[in-house]
Amino acid sequence: MKKTKKVNSTGRFGSRYGVGIRKRILKVEERQKNLNPCPFCGFKKIKRIAAGLFECKKCSAKFTGGAYTTETLIGKSIKKIVGQKSFIVDAVELIKASEEETSYSDIEKEVAKSKKR
């Protein structure tokens, strides 16, 4: 496959199809050829079987993703939201536990003691 300095892998198209389309193809091919980690084992060798289907070469786990990448932008944001929900539940439990240990009446008693001194 022929490569050129400016257009990289899209040099194989020559002057055909127009600049805009060749630039879009270049972006897609760069994302497609990146080494992405497996979501199960973390190994960085994943093979694209079909559009949206990927297989890890180490653990042979099959999973879905975007057409050319292992994870889409929407998938990343959903994963982040799910992670934050579990964090919020833990944070609420911590707040309740800390409120049970120190109440406002305890603080008021300490302030009153310090004023008497």
N, C-alpha and C positions, 0 to 999 in steps of 0.2 A: 504494500500500500504506500502510495507516494504522499509525502508530507512536505509542506513548505513552511518557511519561517513565520509568515504572517497569519496564515489561515489554518495551520496544523493539519488535522485529518480531513478537513473539507477541501483540501487541495486536489483531491481525486476528482472533484466535480469540474475543475477548470473554471471557465467563465460562464458556465451554464447555470440556470435557475435563479440568478440574482443574488445580490450581496446579503439582503435581509434574511432570506431563507437559509443561506449557508451559515450565517452567524447563529441562527436559532439551532440548526443542526449541531454546530460546534458546542453550544452550551449543553444540549441534551447528551451528546457523546461524552463530554467531560464528566458530567454527573453520573452517567451510566458506568464509566470505567473506574470511578473511585472505589477504593477498598473500604467496604462498609462492614462493621462487626455484626456477627450473628447475635440476634436478641436472646438466644438460649445459652450459648457457650462463650460468646465474645470473640471467637476466632474470626480473623479478617479475610476469609476467602469464601465468598458467596457467589454462586453461579446463578445466573438468570435463566430459568427454564423456559418461561413464556412471559408474555406481557403480564406483569403483576405477580408472577410466581417465582420464588427464589428457593434455593437449596444450599445448605451449608455443606462444605466439603468435608468438614471434620466430624460433626455429629449427625450428618445427613438429615437434619430437621428441615421440613418444608414449611414455608410460610408465605403470606401474601404481603404485598406492599404496593407501591406505585408502579406505573408502567415501566419506568426505567430506573427508579431508585427503590431501595428497600423500605423507606419510610417516607410518607407524604407529609406535607406541612400540616394538614388537618389531623393526621394521626399523631404527630408530635404534640400538637396543642391539646388533643384529647388526653394523651398520656400525662401531660403536665397537669391538667385539670383534675384527673383522677388521683394523681399523687398529692395534690394540694388538699383534696377533700379528706384524705386519710390524715393528713397533717393537722387539719382544722379540728378533727375529732380528738386527736391527742392533745392539742392545745387547750381545748375546752375542758378536758379532764384535768389538766395541770392547773388551770385557773380555779376550778372548783376545789381542788385539793389545797391550793394555797390560801383560798378564802376560808376554808375550814380551820386551818392552822392559826391564822391571825385574823381576828375580827376587828371591827372598828372600835368596839368597846375596850379592847385591850390597849389599843393605841391611845384612846382618850384617857385611860387610867395612867399610862406612862407619862403623858403630857401633864396631867394634874400633879403627879409626884414631882416632876421636875420644876413646876411652878412653886410648890411648897418649899423647896430647898432654897 
